[in-house]
Amino acid sequence: MTRFRSALRHLSSVQARLLFIVFAVLLPALVAGGILVQTGYQSEREAVEKHLQETARALSLVVDRQFGQAEALLWALSTSPQLYEKDFVQFDTRARAAIRLPGAWVTVADDRKQLVNTLLPAGSSLPYVADKKHRIGLTAGTVRVSNLFTGLVAKRPAAGVDTVLTLEDGTGLYISLNFFAETVSSILEDQRLPPGWIGAILDRNGTVVARTRDAEKFVGKPATPENVERVRAGVREVVSESTSLDGISTVIALARSPRSGWSTIVAVPRSEIRAPAWRSAVYLTLIGGFLLALGTLIAWLVGRTIAGPVEALAHLANQVGAGEPVKASRSGLVEIDRVGDALALASKQLRDADRRQKLLIDELNHRVKNTLATVQSLAAQVARSGLPPRVAQERFEQRLLALSRTHNLLNETLWEGASLRTIVEAEFEPYVGPSQRMHLNGPELDLPARQAVTLGMAIHELTTNAVKYGALSAASGQVEVSWKVEHHAEQDTLIILWCEAGGPALTSQPASGFGSRLLRQTINYELGGHIDLRFEPDGFCCTITIPIGAHPTWSVPPQSLTCHEPARQAAP
């Protein structure tokens, strides 16, 4: 697995890996095909060898049958009374009449010369026998098949069966039934071996007696050295590779006849055995090469269809990195199209994020300046109020905390605005929490950051005044805050009504303090609105009117602003 992964790391392109897949799939199939071809060749060779062996055995039986017929005739002739009476003229006549084998003749000889030879016309002069080596080992009452020899009269290769007859006077007669080598060759022709096969019959010396191919060239000559050695060694059966007398590489089967001692050989050229395997190998090579070429071409073309869109994705990624707008084109590949769509979406999100970030930075710069100005104004107002330092510090810190709470609300929305209801609840939370002493009534309305900060400061002043002097300073006191939006032709207007009830009763009109001045400054000057402060005997009321733009965000229809009960309130 490690080597496989290492090999894949060196294939750095899609096309190279597709080509690797093609070869990884086809090469094992081609190897398997080669194994099948080799297995088929082995099976074919085993079948051919078995057929060769069976044919060689059958041919050996045919040769034995031919010799058996010759032996039977020879036994019949050897019992003729004419031989015992030495009436060789009558025997010659009987022998000529008895011979039915084509190309056969009978000879009778004594120790000096031939006495009968049916190959010659009757009454012909017969030759003397000078060479008697062929008689060695032959005994009376036995029949032996001779090796190939050249006849004294025929002067042609011949073979025969011999026996010795002993007369009453002790004279020995050598009787032979001979036939030409062509007669043995007819045995091979009758077997009708397949074209290209070679059949041969060898005598006990390993001399070729008959052959299906080029008989006139090789009959009477020794067989190949290894076959001569096998014949003389008396090998009964063998199948092996060999080279024929005419130089052909063959597979041979040899079978030895137990009766005559002659051997039959059937050979087939190895090219014929290999031919089917070679054809299969050639077909496999051609088909495999075609499939590899086709697979390589397809892999290259498919790789191009993948590599192009992937390079396009890389270009899109560079555009995303550069902050340029991206539009993904259709490649036809689902996965790549998804990545392209994701890059396009990411590009849009990044550009939107950049715009928001720039907006936030600009807004932050503006807010910091305004906040610093607000803090500076608060510090200046507290310093001019004539309050003791500790009281002035405490009030200054409270107003900074109110400013911080509003900033926290804006941070949660990335300074895109804050809900009016949330601003009011945040200012009430430190004093009364989610109790029944606070009543809020109005639509859901999101204010821009600038208006949210300023209104947060105003609500803080009103809440602080209610806690110290107004309704929230008494246990039974309550505060109701309601708001609505009025639609006008040029711009919409937000109206906030603050009403307190249940607080301490007012005995006189309170003097205007720092809180009143801060409220008027923030509402009138910073927001361009109007504030109306009313100090009534039953409680303090305040109406704030500010312009909020053409289309504010609100989800509940505007309601009329009313207080449930007149409030009695202390001055801010």
N, C-alpha and C positions, 0 to 999 in steps of 0.2 A: 504493500500500500504506500509506503514511504517513497519507493522508486517511482510508483505511478504518479504520485503528487509532484515529485520532483520533475518528472517528464512533462506534466501539464504546465508547470511554471515556466518551462522553456517555450511553450506554445503561447505566444503573447497576443495572438489575434483570434477573432471569432472564426475566420476561414481556416486557420491552422488547426483549431480544435475540431471543427467540423470534419476536416480531412482526417484527423486522428480517429474520429468516431467511425468514419467510413472504413478505414483500414482495420480498426479494431473489430468491426463487425464482419467484414468480408474475408480477412486473412484467416481467422479460425475456420470459417466455412470452406475456404480453399484448401487449408491443411486437412480438414476432415474429408474433403473430396479426394485429395491425394491418398489419404489412408484407405479410403474405400477402393480407389483404383488399384492400390498395391494389394489389398486383400482380395479383390477380384482376380488379379493376376495370379496370386498364389493359389486360389481356388481353381482357376482355369488350368494352371499347370498341374495341380494334383489330379484333376480329372483327365487331362491328356496323358499323364504318366500312367494312370490306371488303365486307360484305354490302350495305350501302347503295350503294356504288359499283357493284357488279355489278348491282344492281337498276336503278339509274339508267341504266346502259348498255343493259340488256335492254329497258327501257321506251323508250329512244331508238330502238332497232332496231324495236320494234313500231310506233312513230309513223312511222318511215321506210317500213315496209312498207305502212301505211295510205296514205301519200302516193304510194307506188309504184303501188298499185292505181288511185288517182285519176289519176295521170299517164298510165298505160297507157290508160285509158278516154278521157282527153282527147286523146291522140295518135290514137286510133282515130277519134274524132269529128271531129278537125280534118282528116282526109283524106276526109271525106264529099263526093261530087260535088255535093250540093245546095248546099253552101256556095259552091263555085266558080260554080254556076249562079244563086246568090242565090235559091234556092227555099227560103225559110226556113220555110214551112209544112211541107214534107216533112222538112226537117231537124228541126223541132220534134218531129214524130211519131217519127222515128228515134231522137232523143236520149231521149225518154221511154221508148222500148222498151229502150234500151241501159243505162240507169241501174240498177245493182244495189246501190249503196251506200245504206244507210238514211240518210234525212235529207239526201240530196244533190240538187242540181238544176244545170241547165246554163243559162248565159246567153251570148248573143252580142250584141255592140254594135259600132256603128261610131263615127265621131267625134262623132255627135250624140245618139244614143239607143240604147236596147236594142232588138234585133231579135228575140231569142228569150229567153224566160224560162220554163222548165218548172215553176217553182214556182207560176206562175199557170195558170189554165185556158187551154186553147188558144183563140186568138182574142181574148184580153184585151188591153186597151190597155196599152202599155208606157211606162215613164217615160223622160224625157230624162236624159242623163248630164251633170251640171254639173261634178262634181269628177273630174278625170282624173289626180290625183296618183299613184294606184296603178299607172298605166301607165308611170310614169317608170322608165327603165332596162330595160324589157322589150323584147326584140328578137325578130324572126321566127326561127322554128326552135328556140327555147328554151322550156323550161317552168320556171316559178318558183312556189314556194309563197308564198302571200301571208301577210301579218300578219293579225291579228284585225281585223275591221271590222264595221260594222253595215250590213246590206243595205238597198238602196233600197226593196225591196218587203217583205222579211221583217221589217225593223225589229228584228232580233235579232242578237246577236253570231254571226259566222260567219267562216269561212276557206275558202280554196280554192286550186286550182292554175290558173295562167293561162298563156296563150300568145298570140302574135300571128300571124295568117295574112294574107298579102298576095295579093290577087287579081290576075288578069291585067291588069285596067284600072288597077292601082295602088292600088286601094282596100284599106285595112287593116281587118281584123276582129279584135276583141278577144274571145277565147273563154275562158270560165271554167267550171270544175267546182267548185261551192261545196257546203259542208256546214255544218250548224249546230255551234256549240261543244259542244252536248250529245253529238254524235257522237264528238268527241275525248275527252269525259269518259268515254264507254263503254270507251275503251281502258284508262283507269286502273282502272275497275271490274273489267274482265276480269283484271287482274293480281292481284287479291285480296291487296292489301298487308295485313300484320299489323294488328290493331286498335291504334289509337293512332298509327300511322304516317300521314304526310301525303305525298301525291303531287301534283305540279303539273307542267303543261306550259306553257312560255312561248314566245311568238313572238320574232322577232328584235329587237323593241323592248323586250322584258322585260315584256310585258303578259301577264297570266294568261289562258290559253285554257281550261284545265280544271284542276279541283282536287277532291280527294277529300273535303274537309271544307269546308262552307259555300261551295259553288261559286256559288250564286245571289248571295252577298254579295261575292265577290272576283273573279269572272270579268269581264274587260274592264278591270280596274284594274291599275296597275303592281305588280310584285312589290316586295319589300323593296329599299331603295336599294342595298345592297351587291350583291344578286343582279341588279338592273337594270344596274348598272355592269359586273358580270362578263359578262352576256349581250352587251351592246353592245361590250364589249372583245373579244369572241370567245373567251373562256376555254373550253377544251375540256372539262377535268375539274377538279373541286376537291372537297375534303371539309373542312368547317370547322364551327365553331359559329356559330349565328345565332339570330335571334328571328323567329318566323313572323309573318304578317300579323295573326294573332289574339293576338299577345303571348306565345306559348309559346316557352320557351327550348329550342332544338333543336340537333341535329347533322345537317347536310345533306350530301348528295352531289349534285353537278350534273354532267350529261353533255350535251354539245352534239352535235347531229346534223350530220355533215358534209354531208349531202344537202340538208336543208331549212333548216339554220341555226337551227331551233328547239332549245330546251333542255328537258330533263326534270330535275325535282328530286324527290328522295325524302328526307324528313326524319323523324327519330324524336325524340321529346321526351327531353331529357337526363335527366329524372326516371326514364324507363324504363331507361336505361342504368345510372343510379346505384342503381336500386331493389335489385338483387341485392347490390350492395356495401353499401348502407345496411342491408339485412336482416342481412347477415353481420356488419356493424359493431354493429348492435343486439344480435344474438345474442352476439357476442363480449363486448360490454359487460355484458350481463346475466349471462352465464356467468362472466366475469371478476369482476364485482362479487360474485356469489354465492360464488365460490371465495375471494375476498379476505375476505369476511365470515365464511365458514366457517373459513378458515385463521386469521383473527384470533380467532374464538371458541375454536378448538382450542388455539391458542397460549396464550390467556389461561387456559384450563382447565388445560392441561399445566403452564403456569408456576406456577399455584397449587399443583399437586401437588408441584412441586419447591421452590417458595419456602417452603411450610410445613415440610417436613422440614429444609431448610437453617436456618430460624429455630430449629427444635428443636435442631439441632446447636449453634447459637450459645448457646442456653440451657444445653445440656450442657457446653459449654466454660466458661461462667461458673461452673457448679457445680464443674467440675474445678478451676478457679482458686481457688474458695472452699474447696476441700478437702472438699466434701460427697460422699457416696456417689452414684454415677451408675449408672442402669440404662437402657440403650438400648432404645427401643421399635422395632418393625418398621415401616418406612415403605413397603416395597414396592419401593424403589429399591436395587439391589445396592450401588452405590458409596456412597450415603449410609449404608446399614446398616453397611457396612464401617467408615466413619469413626466412626459411633456406637459400634460394638464397640471400635474402637481407643481412643475417648475413655473408655469404661467401663473398659477394661483399664488405660489410663493413670491413671485415677482410683484404681483399686485399687493399682496400683504406687506411685503417689505417697503414698497413705495408708499402705501398707506401709513405704515409705521413711521417711515421717515417724515411724512407730512405731519403726522400727529406729534412726532418728537420735535420737529421744528416749531409747530404751533405751541407745544408745551413750553419749549425753551423761550419763545417770544412771550408767551403768557406769563411764564415764571419771571422773566426779567421785568415785565410790566407790573406783576403782582408784588415782586420784591420792592420795587420803587414805591408803589402805592402803600405797601405795608409799612415800609420804613417811614413814609410820610405820615401814615396814620399813627405809628408809634411815636414819632416826633411830636405830632399834634397832641396826642394823649399826654405825653410827658410835659409839654408846655402848658397845657390846660391845668394839669394837676399842680404844677409848680406855681401857677398864678392863683390857685383857689384859696390860698391862705390857710390850708389845713396843716395840722401837725405832720411832721415828716413820716411818722409811722402810719398814720391814716392815709396820707397821700400815697405812700408806697403800697399799702394794701389795696387801695382802689386801682392803682396802676397795674398791679399784678393781676387783679381780677379781670380787668379789661383785656390784658394780654392773653389770659386763659380763654376768654370768649373768642378772641381772634384766632387762637390756636385750634379751638374746637371746630370752627368753620373751615379752617385750612385742612383739618383732618377729613372732614366730609368731602371736600373737593379732591383730596388725594385719592379717595376711594373711587372716584369717577374720572381719574386722570385729568382733573381740572376742566372737565367738560361741563360742569354745572352741579347743582345740588338741589334736592327736593326742599320746598318751603316747609312742608310738614316735618321733615327730618331736622331742619335747622331749629324750628321752634322746640321740638322734643329734646334736642341736644342741650338747649339752654335751660329747660326746665328740669332736666334729669338730675343735676347736682342738688336740687332743693326739695323737690316733691316726688321724683321718680314717677312710675306709672300709676299714680293715684287718681282718685275721683275729684281732686281739687283742680284739675286742669281739664278743659274742654276745648277740643280743636274741631273746627267745622269749615270745610272747604275742599275744592277739587285737588287732585294730585297735580302739582305744578312744579316743573323743573326750571330753576333760575340759572342764568349765566353766572360764571365765576365771580365777576365784578359785583353784580347785584347781590349774590349770595353772601360775600364777605361783608358788605356794607349793612345788609339787613341783619346779618348775624350780630353785628355790633349793636344795632338798634334794639333788637329783641333782648340782648343781654342787658342793656340799660333798663329796659322796661321790667325785665324779670328781677334784676337786682333791687329796683325801687319797690316792687311788690313784696319782696322778701323782707326788706328793712322797714318799710313804712306802710305798705299797702295791704292787700287782701291776704297775701301769703305770710304776713307777720302774725295773723290770728289763726287759731286752730280751725275755725269754721270758714275761713276765707276761701274763695274760689276765683279762678281766672278763666275767662273764655276768650279764645282767639278764633276769629272767623275771617275768611277772605273770599274774594270773588274776582273775576276778570270781566271787564266791560269792553266791548268791541266798538271801536270808532273807525271812521273812514281812514284816518292817517295812521293811527297806531292804537294798540290795545293798552288798557290801563289796569293795574293791579290795585285793589282796594283792600286794606287790612284793617280790621276793627278789633281793638283790644279793650275789653271790659272787665273790671274787677268788682267783686261783691263780697260782703261779709267781713270787710276789714274795719279798722278803726274809723270812727266818724271824724270828719273834718270840722274844725271849729272856726277856721279862718282860711283865706286864700294863701297857699304856700308861696314863698318867694322862688323865683327862677334860679336854679342852680346850674352846676356843671353838667349834670345829666341832661337837663333840658337843652342847653346849648349844644351838647354833643349830638342829641337827636336831631335838632334842626340843621346842624351842619351836615350830618351824614345824609339825611333825607333830601333836604332842599338843594344842597350844593353838589354833593357827590352823585346822587341819583337823579337830580333834576325833578324831584317830586314835591310833595306838600305834606306836612304833618299838622294835625289839629289836636291839641292837648286840652282836655276838659276836666276841671277839678270840681266835681259835684259832691253834694253832702253825702250821698250814698256810696260813692266810689269814684275811682279814677277811670276815665275813658280816653282812648286815643284812636284817631283815624289817620292811617297812612295811605297816601295815594302816590303811585309812581308809574311812569311809562315803562312798559316791558317789551316793546317791539310789536311787529305785525302779527305773528302767529306763535303764541306761547304754547308750551306743551302741557296740556291738562287733560284728564281722563274722566272727570265728573262734571256735569253741567253746573254752571255758576248758580249760586243761591243768593238770596237777599241777605244782607248782613244785619243781624239783630242780636242784641244781648238778651239773655233769658231774664235778666233781672238787673235793675239799676245798681251800679257799684258805688261804694263809698271808698275813697282812696286817698292816700297821702301823696304828696307831690313827688315827682322824680328828683 
